[in-house]
Amino acid sequence: MVVFSTLSGLSALPVLFFLVQYAHGVSLEISTEGGNSSSPLLYGFMFEDINHSGDGGVHGQLLQNNGLQGSNPDLTAWTAVGDATIAVDALNPLTEAIPHSLKLDVKEGASGAVGLINEGYWGVPVDGSEYLNTFWVKGDFSGDITVRLVGKNTGAEYGSTKFSQSSNSGNFTKVSAKIPTKKAPDGAVVYELTVDGAAVGGSSLNFGLFELFPQTYKSRSNGLKPQVAQPLEDMKGSFLRFPGGNNLEGASESRRWKWNETIGSLEDRPGRQGDWSYYNTNGLGLDEYFYWCEDMGLAPVLGVWAGFALDSGGNTPIIGDSLKPYIDDILNELEYILGDSSTRYGSLRASHGRKEPWKLTMVEIGNEDMLGGGCASYAERFTAFYDAIHAAYPDLTIIASTDQSNCLPSKLPEGIWVDYHNYNSADNLVKQFNQFDNHDRSVPYFIGEYSCQQNNDWPFMQGSVAEAVYMIGIERNSDLVKMAAYAPLLQLVNSTQWRPNLIAFTQSPDVVIETTSYYVQQMFSVNRGDTIRKVTSDSAFGPVYWVASSAGNKYYVKLANYGTDTQQITVSIPRKTTGKLTVLADNDPKAFNSDTQTLVTPSQLDIKATNGKFTLTLPAWSVGVLAAD
């Protein structure tokens, strides 16, 4: 394997240039005149709560099953401490939305510490920041409460606080405490709450809706986990599509994602059974998605439910007049997002702390309606939603959830975009390099989901290079293809429903796995022009592929070598003499980064033109970006 060092790449250079003697040659001449406009939104994110990417992932709340939500909760992640037992209690609901609480029964004559442990989402990451812990308690109590973050196997203490608290048996009392912490070496940490057993022996206490937050990204209340948010920020994406994906649709109409159950106080959010095997708390709700967009400078792409659920065997599409309440619901959602605070739902948004409307320009109707029996009714359903949304908000860009003409109205309204998803093998992605070269330009495209899928647990070098080839094809046609997103985005290694994923993580505060595909996405996203430039070459595409763009005086040339031979490339750009070259490469096409190894990272070096030409080398299975000043 050829492994390059991160950032400076100096140790990689001798290997890199030693290979030049075996290289084949490609010559590229970049025009500085003319060209096509490139979409400013081209690279971004598609997010849904899969692989615990939301709960247990990018959402900052760290305790699993923290509210005992749903109609039939269990004690997942909870255990008792000391001479006590715990149970789910339906007789002492926290709120109407959260109809259960956690009952702690303390034995008569108990002594020592008694209480509760929560294991988190396969551990609690402790990063050394000050943590905020809140919960609700009910029961006759006056005394000290101790909260600790301790090593599950070692008993080492990474944070603790002790405070006096009183409560009564008539109502729940909200409790807040700050916990100073020191960084834990791994994620094998649990949350522990205890009281003195002698003080409560023979009685019980009820607890509801525990929350544990570290210092969050941008210090947002109920915000994002910095460990996971940072690599997203580093990618410098332009948009965020949410809340899915399949997780928008629900297994049935009643289990669809309901915007109005994801807003307001957390104790008023019932959560829902998600579509990827686990319950969603909806702590990451509609407003949190928009704060995420605002804090990262992302354009929101809002997915709305379109009358069709995932379980096609047991669900009939909703059509005709039966769609009206669901259309009204979406109009209410849009008023919540875009309405002035004097409107009914704009006022509700303001009551939740956001007086100014959110910025929203794009709405997607449904998700993958070409699948599961949704195609035949989608033209009718799309038209009904489109007509209502467009009449109320004519400036919104509306996106259809498929590009398949047999699923769409025979004549699309002017300004409609279509969504195309492409999960494919490496070789097939390369074969689709020119997919959009001669495509009809009248209907813009959103490639809402794509990645290399060929029974691989992790993105691997050949697949990531194939994705780069496909992205070069997209960028060459970015007057037509407005946005594109790798999917899925995030993965908690301990609980994964789909592989591979762009970014993986564990609950160790230091373990975030930036995959080979992540580096490709980052390299392409941070090096973007606004104009695609003509490139003249002495070679046909393959195994080397390229695209050139510019922004102001800066030029970018993106390259991919989908082959086993080293390639020497000369790039001529008039009046450009210096630049930076970033290369991601490995001679082994199966090389990958994972939670147990990091084999491939980018190498970066300064480069100068000689006689008007930049000369660079692309090893086998590599991706490169030349940024020339």
N, C-alpha and C positions, 0 to 999 in steps of 0.2 A: 504494500500500500504506500501511496505518497500522501503524507500528512503535512499540511501547511500550518504555520503558526498564525495565531489571531493577530489582527491589527497591523503590526509592522511587517510581518511576513518575511523578515530578513533571513531566518534560518531556512526558509523554503526556497530562496532564490537560487542557490547553487544547483539544487535538484531541478528547479524549473527550467533554467537555461541550459543545463547539461543535456536536456532532452531535445534541444533545438536541432542537433545534428541528425536526428532521426525524423524530422518534421516534414510534412507535406506543406505546400504553400498556397495561401489564398491572399489575393490583393483586393482591397476595398478602397474606393474613392468616394468621399462623402461630399455631397453638394451643399453649398451654403445658401442656395437660392431656391425659392419655391417651396413645395412640400404641402402636406395636409395637416390640418389641425388635429391635435391629439386630445382626447378627453382628459380633463383635469381630475376626474374621479376614478381613473382607470383601475387602481389597485386598492383593495380594501378587505373587509371582513364579513363573513357570514357567521352568525352566532345563533345557536340554540342550546338548551340545557341537555346535552348528551355527554356521556363519560364524566358526569359530575363536573362539567365545565362551568356551571353556574353555582349551584349549591355544592360547597366543598371545593370550589374552584375560584373563579375570578371574583365572585361575591365575597366580601370580607368576613362575613359571619362564620365562626369556626366550629360550632357545635352541631352535631348531627341529631335529627329528630328533636330539635330544640323546642318545638311547640306542640308535639303530639297531635299534629294536624290530621284532618281527614275523619271519616266516619268510623274507622276501625283501626286505630293506631296500636302499636305494640311498644315494647321497651327496647327496641333496637338502639344500641350505643349506650344504654344506661345500665348501671349496676349500683347496688347499695353498699354503704360503708358501715361497718360496725354492727351493733345489735339492733338492726333495723331491716325492714323490708320495703320494697317499692312496688307500686301498682299504677296502672292507668285508671283514672277516676273520672267517670262520666257524670257524677252527682255534683261536682264542683267545677263547672265550666269556667274558663277564664273569660270568654266573651261568646257572643252568638257565633262568631266566625270560627272560634277555636273552642270546641265544646268539651274538651278534656283537659285535665291537669295531671300532674305527677304527684301521687300521694306517698308520703314518707311516714310509715308506721314504726314507732319506736317502742321497743319492748319495755315492759314494766321492769324497773330496777336496772335499766341500761346504764352503762358508764363509758367513759371515754368518748372519742369522736364518733358521731353517727352522721350519715348524710348520703350524698350522691356522687357518682362518678359518670362523666360522659367521655367517651373515647374519641370524640370528634369524627371527622371523615377519614378514618384510618390514621388517626393521629391528629394532634393539635400543633401546628407550626408556631414556634415561639421565636420571634425575631429580635428581641431586645428592646422593642418600643414599649410605651405605656399602653396597656390593654384596658378596654372599657367593658365591664361586665354588668348587664342588667338582667333582672328577672322579677317575677311577681310571686308573692308569698301570701298565704292565707292560713290562719290558725292562731290560737292564743300563744303568743311567744314574746319574750323580752330577754335579750341576751346577746351574746357575741356570735357572729357568723364568720367563719374562716373560709376563704377561697384560695385555692392553690393550683398551680400548674406544675405537675410533677412527672418525672420519668416513669413510664409505665413499668419498666423492668428494673430500674435502678433505684427509684424513690428519690432521685436527685430533684431538688426544688429549683424551678426556673422563674417562679413568680409567686407572690403571696400577698394577701391583705387580710386584716382582721378588723372588724368594725361592729359596733353595737347597733341592734335593730329591734324594733318591736312591730308586732302585727296583731290582728284580731281575727276571730272566726267568722265575722260578718261580711267582710269584703277582702278582695285582693289588694295588697299594697305593693307598689312598684319600688324596687330597690336598685340603686346604681352604685357601683364601686369601681375605682381605678386600681389597676394592678401593675406596679412596676415589674419589669421582667429583665432577665439576662438571657442572651441567646442560647438556645438549645442546640446540641450538635446534630440532632436528627429529629424526625417527626414522631418518635415513640414517646409522646407526652399525652397525659390526660388532664382533664379539668375535674377538680374535686371541690365540693362544697360540704362543709360539716358544721355541726353545732355540738354543744356539750350534751351527751346522752343523759346525764343525770338530771339536767334541767328540763328535759322534754319526755322522760321515760313514761310510758303508759299513755302517750298521746300521739297525735299525728299533725303533720303540716302538709299543705298542698302548695306546689310550685307550678308556675306557668311561664311559658315563653322565655326561655333563657337566650341571651345573646352575648356573644363574646367577640369583640372586634379588636384587632391590633390598630396601630396607626394606619389609616387607610390612604389610598392613592388620592392625592390632592386634598387630603384631610376631609373628605366628604363624610357626612353622617350617613350611616348605612351604605358605605361606599365599597370600593373595589379593593382587592388584596394586592398590595404593591408588587409582591413576588411574581404574580401572574400578569398584572397590568403593564409592568415595565417593558417586557419584550414586545408587547403590542404597540406601545408608544414608540419603541425603537424602530419598528417597521415603517412608521409614518404613513399609515394607510389613509384613505380619503373618505371611506364610507363604512357604515355598519348596518347590515341587514339583520333585523330581529323581528319577532322572537322565534323564528324558525321559518322554513324547515318543518319537518314532521311535528315538532313540538308545538306548532301553532294549531294543527288540525284536531288533535285529540282522537282517541279511539272511538269516540261517539260524539254526537252533538253536545251532550251535557258535559263532556270532558274536554271540550275545546279550551284554548287559552282565552280567558275572559279578562279584558283589560281592566274593567272596573273592580275586579277582585285582586288587583295587583297594585293598588294605589292607597295612599293614606297610611295611617298608623299600622305597624306590623301586627298588632293584636287584632286588627280588623281584616286581615288577609287570611282567608281559609286555606290557601294553597290548592293544589290539584294533583291528581295522579298524572304524572308526566308520561310521555310516549316512549321513554327509553328505560323502563323497568323500575324507576324509583319515583318517590313522591317529590314534587316541587314545592318549596316553601313559598315561592313568589316574593321572597325578600328582595330579590332582584326584579323589580317591577317596571312599569311603564316609565315613571319619572326617572328611575335609576338608569334606564337605558338612555334617556335623553341627556342626563348629566354625564354619562360615559361619553356620549358623542360630543358634548360641549367641551369636556375636559381634554379630549384627544383631537379636537378639530375635525370630527368625522361628520359627514352628511348622513342623517338618518334615512334608512329605507324601511318603512313600516310595513310589515306583513299583516293583512287583515283576513279574517276567516270568511270563506266564500261559499258556505252552504254544503260542504262536503267533508266528512270525517275519514279517518284512515281505514276503519274496518268495513271495507266495501261489501263483505259477505253479509253483514248485519245492518248496513246503513244504506238508505236510499238517498240520493242527492235531494236537497231541498230546492224546489223550483216554484215558479209562478208567484201567486200572492203570498205563499208561505214564507217567502224570502223577506217580506217587508220588515218584520221585527228585527231581523239580523242586519238589514241595511240601516235601519234607524239606529241600531246599536253602534255601528261604525260611524255614522254621522255624529253621534254623541261623543264617541272617542275623538274624532277629529275636532270637535268643538272644545273638548278638554285640552287638546294639544295646541290648537291654533286660535281659539276664541279669546276675545277680550275678557278681562276680568269682570265686566258687567254682564256677560252671558251666564246662563245657568251652569254649564260645565266649566267654562273659564273661571267662574267664581269658585267652583270646587277645587280647581287646580290651585288657585291663589290661596285657598284655605290650607292647602298642603305645603305652602311655603314658596310657591313659584308664581309671582304676580304676572310677569311678562310671559307672553306665549312662547312656546317652543318653536324652533326653526324646523320646518318639515317641508320638503319639496317633492318627495317620492313616496308613492304608496303602491305596494304589490298586492294584487287581488288573488288570494289563495296560495297554494303551494303544490307544484308538480301535479296539476290537475289532468295531465295526460295519463296518469297512472291510476290503477285500482278501480277502474270503472267510472272515473270522473270526467273523461273526455266528452262523452256524448252530451252531457248537460252543461259543459263549461261555457259554451258560447252564450247560452241563455243567462246563466248565472253571472258571467263576466259583464255582460251588457247591462243587467239590472244594477249591479254595484257601480259600474262605470258611470251610467247615466246619473245616478243620484249623487255620487261624489263629485263628478265634473260640474254638475249644475250648482252645487254649493261651493266648490273650490276649484274654479276653472284653471287656476295657475298650477295646480298639482300635476306632476308627471305621473301617469298611471302605467303600471307594468303588469302585463299578463304573465301568468305563471308557467306558460309553455310557449314554444314557437311553432308547435305542430299545427299546420293550417286546418286539419280536419277537426281540431278541438276549438278553433277560434271562430268568431263571426266572419262571414264571407268577405266583409269589408271592414277592416279595422278603423276605428276613429282616428283622425289625424293626431299625431303626437304620441301614440301608444308605443311603448317599448315592449319587448318580449324577453322572457327569461329562458335560458338554455342551460341544462346541466349535463356535465360530461365526466363521468367516472370511467376510466379506461386503462388499458394496459399501456406500458411504456411505448412499445412499437406503434400502437394505434394512435397515441397522442402525436407522435412524430408524423405519422401519415396524414394527420389532420392539420398539419402546419399551415397549409394554404386554404383552409376551410372557408375563410371569409374574403379571399382575394377578389373573387368575381361575384360577390354576393350582392343582391339587391340592396341599395342604400336607403330605401324609403322608410324602413322600420328599424330603429336602433335596437341593439342587443345588450342585454345584461347576462353575463355568464355567472349566474348566482352560486353555482357549486361546480368545482372540478378538482380532480387530483388523479394521480396514478394509483390504480387499484389492481393488484395482481397477487393476492394472497400474501401480502407482506405486512408484518406487524408494525414495522417502522418505515418511514420514507427512506429510500436507499438511493445511492448515487445515480444509477442508471435511470430510475424513475424520476428523480429530481431534475436531471438533465433533460429528460423527455418533457417534463412540465415547462422547463425553460424554453425549449423549442416551441411548444404550443403557445407560451406567453409571447414569444417573439412574433409569432404569427398573429396573435391578438393585437399586439402593439403596432404592428405594421398596418393594421386595419382599425386603429382606435378612433377614426372618424365615425366608424359604424359601431364598434364594440365600445360601449361607454363605461362599463364597469365589469370587473371580474374578481372572484373570490375563491381561494382555496377552501376546501371543506373536507371534514370537519376541522374546526379551529383549535380546540383545546381538549386535553385528556388528562384526567387523574389516573395515574398508572394503576392504582389499586382497584379501580372500578371502571372498566372500559367496555362499552357496547359496540364500538366501531373502531376498526384499525384500517389504515394508519391515520394519524392526525398531525396537524402542523406543529403544535407546541405541547409538550407533555410536562408533567410536574408530579412531585410527591409532596408530602406534608413536611419534609425537611425544609427549613427556611432557605437553604442554599440550592435546592435541586429543582432547576427548571431545565428541561431538555430542549435545546434549540436544534431542530432536526435539519437534515440536509435541505429539505424543501423549505423550511423557514428561512434559511440563509438565501436561497434563490429568491423567495418573495421579497425579503428585505433588500437585497442587492438591486432588484428591479424597481422597487417602490421608492427608494431614497434617491435613485438616479433617474429622474424623469424630465423630459422636455415637454414643451407645449406644441412643438411642430415636428412631424415626422419627415425626415429628409431622404431624398433619393440617394441610393447607393449603387454605384457601378462596380461590378466585380468581373474578374477574369475566370470565375468559377461559378458553377451552378450550386444551389443550396444542397447540402448534404455531403458529408456528415457535419459540416460547419453551417450554422445558421446565424443570421445577423439582422439587426435593425438599428437605425441611427435616428437620433432626435436632437433637438436643441431647445434651449431656453435662454433668451438673451444672448450673451457671448459664450455660453457654455454648451458643449456638445457631449452627447452620450452615445457610445456604441456598445450594444449588448450582443454577446456572442455565446454560442453553445456548440460544443463539440460532442456530438452523439456518435462516438466511434472509438475504436481501439488504438488508433494511431495518433501520435502527437501532431499538432497542426501549427505551422508558423504563419502568422497573420501580419500583413502590413496594412496600415490604415492611414490614408492621406486625408487631412482636413486642412483646407487653405487657412494660412495665417495662425495655425495652432502649433505651439512648440512644446508645451508641458501638459502633463496630466497625471491622473492616478489610475492605476490598474488594480482591480479587485478580482481575484480568481478563487473559485471553489472547485476542487479537483481531488480525484483519487483514482489510481490505476485500476482498483478493484471495483467493478460496477455494482457489486453487492454491498459495498461499505455503507454503514449507517451509524447514526448517533442514537443512543438509548439511555435508559436510566443506569446502565452498567458500563457504558463506554462512550467516549467522545472521540471519534476517529477523524472527522472532517470538519474543519472550520475555514473561513475565508483567509486568504493571504492578500495583503495590500502593499503596494510599492509605488513610489514616484517613478515616472517614466518621461523621457524626452524624445522629441522627434528629431530624426536625422535626415537632412535634405528633404524636409517636408513630410516625412513618413514616420509614424510610430511603428515599431517592430515589436511584436509580442508573441509569446508562445502559449498555446492552449494544450495542456496534456490530454491524454485520453479521458473521456467521461468528465468533462469540465464545463463550467459556466464562467464567463468573464464579463466585466463591465469596464470600459475605458471612459473616464470622465476627463475631457480635455478643456483647458481654460483658454 
